Amino acid sequence: MIDHGNLEEFADADVYDLEDDSDVGIAFYAALAHESGGPVLEIACGTGRVAIPIARQGFAVTGLDVVPGMLARARAKSAGLPTRWLEGDARDFDLGETFRLIFLTGNAFQAFLTRADQEALLGRVRAHLHDDGLFAFETRNPRQRIAAAAEAQGTPQAGLFAYLESRETEQLWQTYTDARGRTVRLSKTQIWDPGAQLLHWTTFRRWHEDGVLQTKVTRIAVRFTSAQELARLLHDNGLEIVRQYGGWNLEPLSAASRSIIVVCRKRR
């Protein structure tokens, strides 16, 4: 299915934070923490972009991730807060406790590339979810390109969203200054595999060092799941949707929504 470990994008925690220092999703998941109460578990927590602000509001937060470097940076950023950071695979961890809120963000749900991976994740979620708790996550809404003028001209998509199409010509996503003061230009190509429901991104980071152009290439694949398929998947794995949205401002979910944001509980 893929010929790489799918973690290349997360090898450098400092770069990860530079490229995504946004507050997207923080208010939404913090509100769920207030609604459900603690303790809180974030799966695929990365460097704690969302978990740490929730901990600052007084909640006991556990972050689970498979990449040690991401956890090390999360620990460094959260000194003095009620947090713990654990290394583990979201498909087979066992913490021996339950949580009032479990969530994934950053579209991390899409890193589970097969139905079996998704079901293994949901099985672990259900095992760790308090009977009165909430489970929440977001995933990109599968979207085909529409004939709007700007889109027809090939304008790059904003943020982390993408149309389900192959595009072998590089498109610029962002330019930023790294910790060493170098200007880094980040561009991407993508290949869509409809049979596997996978979008394969290749990312090119380019900068000049001592007058010489340097290039770093990373790859990642993400799985797209429709709202209908998602509802069936959750039901079949002992969960039910209590609310869903198409955006962070609680917009109703529609075919045009960029995201599918889901709040679930155990199915009784």
C-alpha positions as CSV (number, residue, x, y, z in Angstrom):
1,M,0.0,0.0,0.0
2,I,2.8,2.4,0.9
3,D,6.6,1.9,0.7
4,H,7.5,4.1,3.7
5,G,6.8,4.2,7.4
6,N,4.4,7.2,7.1
7,L,6.1,9.1,9.9
8,E,8.6,11.1,7.8
9,E,6.6,14.3,8.3
10,F,7.0,14.0,12.1
11,A,10.7,13.3,12.4
12,D,11.6,16.8,13.4
13,A,9.4,18.2,16.2
14,D,10.9,21.7,15.9
15,V,10.0,22.0,12.2
16,Y,6.6,20.5,12.9
17,D,5.8,23.3,15.4
18,L,7.1,25.9,13.0
19,E,4.9,24.7,10.2
20,D,1.8,24.5,12.4
21,D,1.6,27.0,15.2
22,S,-2.1,27.6,14.8
23,D,-4.9,27.5,17.4
24,V,-7.2,25.5,15.1
25,G,-9.4,23.2,17.1
26,I,-8.2,24.3,20.6
27,A,-11.4,26.1,21.5
28,F,-13.5,23.2,20.3
29,Y,-11.8,20.5,22.2
30,A,-11.3,22.6,25.3
31,A,-15.1,23.2,25.3
32,L,-15.6,19.4,25.2
33,A,-13.3,19.0,28.2
34,H,-15.4,21.5,30.1
35,E,-18.5,19.6,29.1
36,S,-17.3,16.1,29.9
37,G,-14.8,16.8,32.6
38,G,-11.4,15.2,33.1
39,P,-9.3,13.3,32.8
40,V,-8.5,13.9,29.1
41,L,-6.7,11.6,26.7
42,E,-5.4,12.9,23.3
43,I,-4.3,10.2,20.9
44,A,-1.6,11.1,18.4
45,C,-0.9,14.2,20.5
46,G,2.2,15.3,18.6
47,T,4.0,18.2,20.4
48,G,0.9,19.0,22.5
49,R,-0.4,21.9,20.4
50,V,-4.0,21.2,21.6
51,A,-3.4,19.1,24.7
52,I,-1.2,21.8,26.5
53,P,-3.8,24.6,26.3
54,I,-6.4,22.2,27.7
55,A,-4.0,21.3,30.6
56,R,-3.5,25.1,31.2
57,Q,-7.3,25.2,32.0
58,G,-6.8,22.8,34.9
59,F,-7.5,19.4,33.3
60,A,-5.4,16.4,33.8
61,V,-4.2,15.5,30.3
62,T,-2.5,12.4,28.9
63,G,-0.9,12.6,25.5
64,L,-0.2,9.4,23.6
65,D,2.0,9.3,20.5
66,V,4.2,6.9,18.6
67,V,7.0,9.4,17.8
68,P,9.4,9.8,20.8
69,G,10.8,13.2,19.5
70,M,7.3,14.7,19.4
71,L,6.7,13.6,23.0
72,A,10.0,15.0,24.1
73,R,9.1,18.4,22.8
74,A,5.7,18.2,24.4
75,R,7.3,17.5,27.8
76,A,9.6,20.5,27.4
77,K,6.7,22.8,26.5
78,S,4.5,21.6,29.4
79,A,6.7,21.8,32.5
80,G,4.6,22.4,35.6
81,L,1.3,21.5,34.0
82,P,-0.9,18.4,34.9
83,T,0.2,16.5,31.8
84,R,1.9,13.1,31.1
85,W,3.3,12.0,27.8
86,L,3.3,8.3,26.8
87,E,4.8,6.5,23.8
88,G,2.4,4.0,22.3
89,D,0.7,2.8,19.2
90,A,-3.0,4.0,19.1
91,R,-4.0,0.6,17.8
92,D,-2.8,-1.6,20.7
93,F,-2.2,0.6,23.9
94,D,-3.6,-0.3,27.3
95,L,-3.4,2.3,30.1
96,G,-5.7,0.4,32.5
97,E,-7.9,3.5,33.1
98,T,-10.8,5.4,31.5
99,F,-11.1,9.0,30.4
100,R,-14.1,11.4,30.3
101,L,-12.8,12.9,27.0
102,I,-10.7,11.2,24.3
103,F,-9.9,13.1,21.2
104,L,-7.7,13.1,18.0
105,T,-7.0,16.3,16.1
106,G,-4.8,17.5,13.3
107,N,-6.8,15.1,11.1
108,A,-4.8,12.3,12.8
109,F,-7.7,9.9,12.2
110,Q,-6.6,9.8,8.5
111,A,-3.3,8.3,9.5
112,F,-5.1,5.0,10.0
113,L,-4.8,3.8,6.5
114,T,-7.1,0.7,6.4
115,R,-10.4,-0.4,7.8
116,A,-8.5,-2.8,10.1
117,D,-6.4,0.1,11.5
118,Q,-9.4,2.3,12.0
119,E,-11.2,-0.5,13.9
120,A,-8.2,-1.2,16.1
121,L,-8.0,2.4,17.0
122,L,-11.8,2.6,17.8
123,G,-11.5,-0.6,19.9
124,R,-8.8,1.0,22.1
125,V,-10.9,4.2,22.3
126,R,-13.9,2.3,23.5
127,A,-11.9,0.4,26.0
128,H,-10.5,3.6,27.5
129,L,-13.7,5.7,27.3
130,H,-15.7,6.3,30.5
131,D,-19.3,5.1,30.2
132,D,-20.5,8.8,30.3
133,G,-17.5,10.1,28.3
134,L,-17.1,11.7,24.9
135,F,-14.9,10.8,22.0
136,A,-14.2,13.4,19.3
137,F,-12.1,13.9,16.2
138,E,-12.1,15.5,12.8
139,T,-11.2,14.3,9.4
140,R,-11.1,16.0,6.0
141,N,-14.3,15.7,4.1
142,P,-13.7,13.9,0.8
143,R,-14.2,16.5,-1.9
144,Q,-13.9,16.5,-5.6
145,R,-12.9,19.7,-7.4
146,I,-15.8,21.9,-8.3
147,A,-16.0,24.4,-11.2
148,A,-15.5,27.6,-9.3
149,A,-13.4,30.0,-11.1
150,A,-10.5,30.2,-8.6
151,E,-10.4,26.4,-8.3
152,A,-10.5,25.9,-12.0
153,Q,-7.3,28.0,-12.2
154,G,-5.6,25.6,-9.9
155,T,-5.4,27.9,-6.8
156,P,-3.8,25.9,-4.0
157,Q,-6.1,24.8,-1.2
158,A,-5.9,26.6,2.1
159,G,-4.4,24.9,5.1
160,L,-4.4,21.1,5.3
161,F,-7.3,20.5,2.9
162,A,-7.1,18.9,-0.5
163,Y,-9.2,17.8,-3.4
164,L,-9.2,14.1,-4.4
165,E,-7.2,14.3,-7.5
166,S,-3.6,13.6,-8.7
167,R,-1.4,16.6,-9.2
168,E,2.2,15.9,-10.2
169,T,3.2,19.6,-10.6
170,E,4.5,21.1,-7.3
171,Q,2.3,23.7,-5.6
172,L,3.6,26.1,-3.1
173,W,2.0,25.7,0.4
174,Q,4.0,28.0,2.6
175,T,7.2,29.9,3.1
176,Y,8.6,30.4,6.6
177,T,11.8,31.3,8.5
178,D,13.3,28.4,10.5
179,A,15.2,28.5,13.8
180,R,18.5,29.2,12.0
181,G,17.1,32.2,10.1
182,R,16.8,30.4,6.8
183,T,13.9,30.9,4.4
184,V,12.3,27.6,3.8
185,R,9.9,27.1,0.8
186,L,7.5,24.2,1.2
187,S,5.7,22.7,-1.8
188,K,3.8,19.6,-2.5
189,T,2.6,17.1,-5.1
190,Q,-0.1,14.5,-4.6
191,I,-1.4,11.2,-6.0
192,W,-4.9,10.0,-5.4
193,D,-5.6,6.3,-5.2
194,P,-9.4,5.9,-5.2
195,G,-9.3,2.1,-4.7
196,A,-7.5,2.4,-1.4
197,Q,-9.1,5.8,-0.6
198,L,-5.6,7.2,0.0
199,L,-4.0,10.5,-1.0
200,H,-0.2,10.3,-1.2
201,W,1.5,13.6,-0.5
202,T,5.2,14.3,-1.3
203,T,6.5,17.4,0.4
204,F,9.6,19.3,-0.8
205,R,11.4,21.7,1.6
206,R,14.0,23.9,0.0
207,W,16.4,26.4,1.4
208,H,19.8,27.9,0.7
209,E,22.8,27.1,2.9
210,D,26.2,28.7,2.1
211,G,24.8,29.6,-1.3
212,V,23.8,26.0,-2.1
213,L,20.2,24.9,-2.6
214,Q,19.2,22.2,-0.2
215,T,16.1,19.9,-0.5
216,K,14.5,17.6,1.9
217,V,11.7,15.3,0.7
218,T,9.1,13.6,2.9
219,R,6.1,11.5,2.1
220,I,2.8,10.8,3.8
221,A,-0.4,9.0,2.9
222,V,-3.8,9.8,4.4
223,R,-7.1,7.9,4.1
224,F,-10.4,9.7,3.2
225,T,-13.6,8.4,4.7
226,S,-17.0,9.7,3.8
227,A,-19.6,10.8,6.4
228,Q,-21.8,7.8,5.6
229,E,-18.9,5.3,5.8
230,L,-17.8,7.0,9.1
231,A,-21.2,6.6,10.7
232,R,-21.3,2.9,9.9
233,L,-17.7,2.4,11.1
234,L,-18.5,4.0,14.4
235,H,-21.7,2.1,14.9
236,D,-20.1,-1.2,14.1
237,N,-17.4,-0.5,16.7
238,G,-19.7,0.3,19.5
239,L,-19.9,4.1,19.2
240,E,-22.7,6.5,18.2
241,I,-22.6,10.0,16.9
242,V,-24.2,12.6,19.2
243,R,-23.2,15.7,17.2
244,Q,-21.3,16.4,14.0
245,Y,-20.2,19.6,12.3
246,G,-18.7,20.8,9.0
247,G,-16.4,23.4,10.6
248,W,-14.9,24.7,13.9
249,N,-17.7,27.3,14.2
250,L,-20.2,24.5,14.5
251,E,-21.5,24.9,11.0
252,P,-23.8,22.1,9.8
253,L,-22.1,19.3,7.9
254,S,-22.7,19.4,4.2
255,A,-21.2,18.0,1.0
256,A,-19.3,21.2,0.6
257,S,-17.8,21.2,4.2
258,R,-14.1,20.9,4.3
259,S,-14.2,18.9,7.6
260,I,-16.2,16.2,9.2
261,I,-16.1,16.9,13.0
262,V,-17.6,14.2,15.1
263,V,-18.5,13.9,18.8
264,C,-19.4,10.4,19.9
265,R,-20.2,8.3,23.0
266,K,-20.4,4.6,23.7
267,R,-23.4,2.9,22.0
268,R,-25.6,1.4,24.7
